[in-house]
Amino acid sequence: MSLKNGEIIIIGGGIVGLTIAYQIIKRGISKNIIILEKENNLGLHTSGRNSGVLHAGIYYKPGSLKSKVCIEGGKRLKAWIKDRGLKTNPCGKIIIPTKYEQDSQIDLLFERGLKNGAKVEIINNKKLKEIQPNTNSITNRALWSPNTAVVNPLEIINQLEIELKDKGVIFIKGSKIRKINKKENKIHTEDNLIIKYKYFFNCAGLQSDRVAHMCNVGKNLTILPFKGFYWKIKNNDAFDIKTNIYPVPDLSVPFLGVHFTPSGDKKNIFIGPTATVAFGRENYKFFEGLEPLMLISNLFILSKQYLMNKNKFRQYVHQQSLQAFEPFLIKSAQNLIPSIKLSDIEISEKLGIRAQLFDNKKMNLVDDFICTNDENSTHVLNAVSPAFTSSFSLADLIINSSKLNKE
Ligand SMILES: Cc1cc2nc3c(=O)[nH]c(=O)nc-3n(C[C@H](O)[C@H](O)[C@H](O)COP(=O)(O)OP(=O)(O)OC[C@H]3O[C@@H](n4cnc5c(N)ncnc54)[C@H](O)[C@@H]3O)c2cc1C
């Protein structure tokens, strides 16, 4: 049994935990920070496995936390990356309706984008084809977002780790939390460490609800993991894809639909991610991380959602859940690039799992970020997309709303 002491403990070394540590130091709140990470390396979960898109703030309901932090966070992350000479692909993004009835959503997204402060333009097929050959809008309208960019998420995670270590942050890796003793302000880990804290932030991503439940916080909230498979284009010469190409999403479900994304280093064009029910929160390979009990309970929740058709959930199941199967995926891809065929794509090793929160009381999928304060702790739940883009501003918002800031 070994005892450690930290003024501030951050559980989880993903982008959320790292940027909170970064901002606490930058703002002079504390220099005594321990980051507790259950893996031996950072970036093994969502922050190292996402699309790397720096979103421009178009989709989010004005007034939501997402709308408040996405644009500013994206600008700050871009500047941070530029200062360090890391790679960015400033390729922009187009959003294309794939059904006639989606045409009015272009106006809604345009309005939302403007209200949120994003740069957006409604374009016709002529301009669309100038920006991105081989595409077509069935309604002759699409949305252009010139400020969307793509980065390499792992590069950013690694750089943050280096800088935080330089500033004196202690990383304890390979140590998973077992329990939290709130009376004594102690965190116990599975490898028999006891860490005394003054304040802690729960930034455990896919496991954040379980850590919150250890403190009796968010008992009505459960993470439903959704798997995001990616494919990639074998040879981009035939398609000349240079920008992000997204379908108009169904805004009643929190998934953006299968899209084309150039990588941050411009070497690959990915197609994905899907949003398929995962058999475990860390079920990256078929037999790895299986959680049969969780799966049964999640399938029960999802079937209920399907029957009640809450927030048009049936539409999600019909349109998005089947896209892990190639014939369905290629059909969605062809809605954006009509000439693409199954033989043009191959499955990629890239695979991420979305920590989607479900509210058992309200019986719905939670759309916005949630950060809940308890005695001497803050729990960050539902840090789904665009939490990577927003990270620096989200970190400030979390710190500002925490009890740490009010001491
Ligand atoms: C497929 C996919 C694509 C995405 N694309 C984008 C995108 O293009 N742009 C964008 O802005 N966002 C995107 N996102 C969202 C973004 O990746 C996440 O919002 C963000 O990475 C969440 O970061 P995090 O720090 O909360 O979680 P994580 O990166 O998962 O970090 C949590 C950390 O906590 C650790 N941990 C868990 N439990 C414990 C424990 N008990 N003890 C100690 N440590 C623990 C884990 O090991 C992990 O390292 C995407 C997400 C997915 C799934």
The ligand as a MOL file (V3000), in Angstrom:
LIG
                    3D

  0  0  0     0  0            999 V3000
M  V30 BEGIN CTAB
M  V30 COUNTS 53 58 0 0 0
M  V30 BEGIN ATOM
M  V30 1 C -15.5440 7.6760 -33.5530 0
M  V30 2 C -15.4050 9.0310 -32.9400 0
M  V30 3 C -15.0710 10.1420 -33.7210 0
M  V30 4 C -14.9670 11.4050 -33.1560 0
M  V30 5 N -14.5910 12.4600 -33.9240 0
M  V30 6 C -14.4400 13.6810 -33.3650 0
M  V30 7 C -14.0130 14.7810 -34.1400 0
M  V30 8 O -13.7560 14.6390 -35.3260 0
M  V30 9 N -13.8960 15.9950 -33.5430 0
M  V30 10 C -14.1760 16.1880 -32.2110 0
M  V30 11 O -14.0810 17.3100 -31.7230 0
M  V30 12 N -14.5590 15.1390 -31.4400 0
M  V30 13 C -14.6760 13.9030 -31.9880 0
M  V30 14 N -15.0510 12.8460 -31.2140 0
M  V30 15 C -15.2650 13.0670 -29.7880 0
M  V30 16 C -13.9460 13.1540 -29.0170 0
M  V30 17 O -13.0310 12.1890 -29.4410 0
M  V30 18 C -14.2380 12.9710 -27.5380 0
M  V30 19 O -15.2160 13.9080 -27.1880 0
M  V30 20 C -13.0230 13.1890 -26.6400 0
M  V30 21 O -11.9220 12.4900 -27.1190 0
M  V30 22 C -13.3590 12.7550 -25.2260 0
M  V30 23 O -12.2070 12.8670 -24.4410 0
M  V30 24 P -12.1480 12.3310 -22.9640 0
M  V30 25 O -10.9070 12.8650 -22.3740 0
M  V30 26 O -13.4450 12.6140 -22.2930 0
M  V30 27 O -12.1310 10.7290 -23.0950 0
M  V30 28 P -10.9500 9.6940 -23.3730 0
M  V30 29 O -10.0660 10.1370 -24.4410 0
M  V30 30 O -11.6130 8.3680 -23.5600 0
M  V30 31 O -10.1210 9.7010 -22.0360 0
M  V30 32 C -10.5800 9.1180 -20.8450 0
M  V30 33 C -9.3950 8.4790 -20.1710 0
M  V30 34 O -9.8020 8.0290 -18.8890 0
M  V30 35 C -9.1300 6.8260 -18.6020 0
M  V30 36 N -9.9040 6.1090 -17.5700 0
M  V30 37 C -11.1370 5.5700 -17.6920 0
M  V30 38 N -11.5160 4.9970 -16.5430 0
M  V30 39 C -10.5190 5.1820 -15.6580 0
M  V30 40 C -10.3370 4.7930 -14.3150 0
M  V30 41 N -11.2770 4.1110 -13.6250 0
M  V30 42 N -9.1690 5.1220 -13.7080 0
M  V30 43 C -8.1990 5.8150 -14.3780 0
M  V30 44 N -8.3260 6.2030 -15.6800 0
M  V30 45 C -9.4790 5.8950 -16.3070 0
M  V30 46 C -9.1310 6.1000 -19.9360 0
M  V30 47 O -8.1470 5.1000 -20.0020 0
M  V30 48 C -8.8990 7.2440 -20.9180 0
M  V30 49 O -7.5420 7.4080 -21.2560 0
M  V30 50 C -15.1910 11.5660 -31.7660 0
M  V30 51 C -15.5300 10.4630 -30.9760 0
M  V30 52 C -15.6300 9.2120 -31.5570 0
M  V30 53 C -15.9990 8.0350 -30.6940 0
M  V30 END ATOM
M  V30 BEGIN BOND
M  V30 1 1 1 2
M  V30 2 1 2 3
M  V30 3 2 2 52
M  V30 4 2 3 4
M  V30 5 1 4 5
M  V30 6 1 4 50
M  V30 7 2 5 6
M  V30 8 1 6 7
M  V30 9 1 6 13
M  V30 10 2 7 8
M  V30 11 1 7 9
M  V30 12 1 9 10
M  V30 13 2 10 11
M  V30 14 1 10 12
M  V30 15 2 12 13
M  V30 16 1 13 14
M  V30 17 1 14 15
M  V30 18 1 14 50
M  V30 19 1 15 16
M  V30 20 1 16 17
M  V30 21 1 16 18
M  V30 22 1 18 19
M  V30 23 1 18 20
M  V30 24 1 20 21
M  V30 25 1 20 22
M  V30 26 1 22 23
M  V30 27 1 23 24
M  V30 28 2 24 25
M  V30 29 1 24 26
M  V30 30 1 24 27
M  V30 31 1 27 28
M  V30 32 2 28 29
M  V30 33 1 28 30
M  V30 34 1 28 31
M  V30 35 1 31 32
M  V30 36 1 32 33
M  V30 37 1 33 34
M  V30 38 1 33 48
M  V30 39 1 34 35
M  V30 40 1 35 36
M  V30 41 1 35 46
M  V30 42 1 36 37
M  V30 43 1 36 45
M  V30 44 2 37 38
M  V30 45 1 38 39
M  V30 46 1 39 40
M  V30 47 2 39 45
M  V30 48 1 40 41
M  V30 49 2 40 42
M  V30 50 1 42 43
M  V30 51 2 43 44
M  V30 52 1 44 45
M  V30 53 1 46 47
M  V30 54 1 46 48
M  V30 55 1 48 49
M  V30 56 2 50 51
M  V30 57 1 51 52
M  V30 58 1 52 53
M  V30 END BOND
M  V30 END CTAB
M  END
